[in-house]
Amino acid sequence: MKTDTRYRWILYFTVAMMVVAASSGMVSAASVDSFAGMEGTISIAGGTAHIPVMNDAAKAVMTAHPKIRITVEGGGSGIGVQKVGEGLVDIGNTGRPLSKEEIAKYGLQSYAFALDGVAVVIHPENPVSGLSAQQVRDIFAGSVTNWKEVGGKDGAIHLFTRDEASGTREVFWGNLLNKGAIASSANVVASNGAMKVAVAQDKAAIGYAGIGHVDKSVKAVILDGVMPSQENAMNGTYPVTRKLYMNTKGEPGKLVKTFIDYILGPEGTALSQKHGYLPLQ
Amino acid sequence: MLKINPPEKWIETGLFMAAVVSAVAIVSILLLLIYFCLPLFSGNGLSRVFSWRWQPIDGQFGILPMCAGSLALSILALGIAFPPAIGICTLVHVLSRGVFARIVLILTHFMTGIPTVIYGFVSVFVLVPRIRSLSEAGTGFSLLTAAITLAILILPTIVLVCYTRLEQLDPVLRLASAAMGFTPIQQMRHVLMPAATKGVAAAAILGLGRAMGDTLISLMLAGNAAQFPGSLFTSFRSLTAHIGLVVATDSQSLAYQSVFAAGLVLFLLVAALNLIIRKTDNRITANAFLRVQETRHEQNF
């Protein structure tokens, strides 16, 4: 009996090890293999919207190739440009295209890898289906407070916005509100998911969420006659979008180039989509 | 003797080290918070952080609305949780001491183990729509919603601390007052509660501290609008939720530095509350002691 149990434990142990080996093998499959034989460090800083994608990519690469170290820092797009321009990091991320001055001053190269689009969302039962950009600005500034004023039912408008660190908020605020004020009485939710839950429950709610996150639980508002869909975001007719860029100073070295290709490749694209961004192709 | 001595020494040293480590940890957290707040003292950072307006777009980084929010939320939650907690204690301690009391106690113990996020999540779907239908202006994410949910969260803490204290009382108190013809409710009101005041106050402190320190409930249910909590149905932001929302921003900005100020205020607020209640607690305890002595005196006659 005793030896029997011992054998069984050895069997369990072996099976467990096989599972571990198989799962780590799965991570290293596909394009992580292109890092084979490389070592060194890649330092990344800048745009906060990029961080989840960069972190996941770094984790996948470092798990498969322990000799490669990748560090990911935030700081925002401005910091990203400064740090890569001064040679402090290898890749500087920005959530906006570089200005001519920045390119001229530092000799930077840009690699766009994903599209971040933001839709205005309301409750599915709200009779309003389209709004003009100006109406959205007035609603979020707090100067329009009743749905009746924009063609809906009589009743207060419940405002929902995102936290200060949100990239979604930055796109919405920069591209649609033209950096205008958001009423301080607006409710603040901490994620795209929380935004959907809040708006899906409240018939008087208006909020905004990444296009990749919009589903049947909320209604995306037609903005100035344009439907916020993936197609319209990609062909440029829907204006509330931005591309996410990686920037390097001059031609990147071999390791950095491999990392950029990885982000642009199918595995990196899958990571971008997982975090709610749209692929560029 | 010789064999027992060395391990005892080790245990003593071990416990002493543990005490030193925890004390050092608390002090260094406070010092670190102060250190991170230092940049605010240069320029007019301090007056900008301790103001009533939070509007980072216009360079307004006031955290006072959040301080008011945290205070209002925790006091309201304690106000909602305290009466039922005392009620439950009365029920299980004097009114019904059989199987029913045991079931209630087991349930209360079980409640302490429910993760905060469950309360928050259920509240979003159950409580928020009901509060919204109560008030025309609000979205349902409000002071009242967060306070009710937080009250449920801190209720078991208060009940268990109170109950433990009541159980520790000298059984003579209960028997004597019962013998004098006090009904169970009268025993509780005039004899047991006064005798257990210190425990009850400790329970309240613990409840208040837990309410003030909780982040997830207010983050999920309070609405997080950075404004003064003017009514039960307004959306507001607590200090803890504010830290959670802002900590991911650009580390160079004043918004980020205001997070450390918020942390320091939270730390000092909880410390001050502890001190204040401890002070009054001593007085109450002294009063209660006298009252108990009087009661005993009366019993003796």
Interface residues (C-beta under 8 A of the other chain):
Chain A: T48 G74 G75 G76 I79 A156 H158 F160 D163 E164 A165 K179 A181 I182 S184 S185 A186 N187 V188 V189 A190 A194 V197 A198 Q201 D202 A204 A205
Chain B: R53 W54 Q55 P56 I57 D58 V124 F125 V128 P129 R132 E136 A137 T139 G140 F141 L219 M220 G223 N224 A225 A226 Q227 T234 S235 R237 G244 L245 V246 V247 A248 T249 D250 S251 Q252 A255
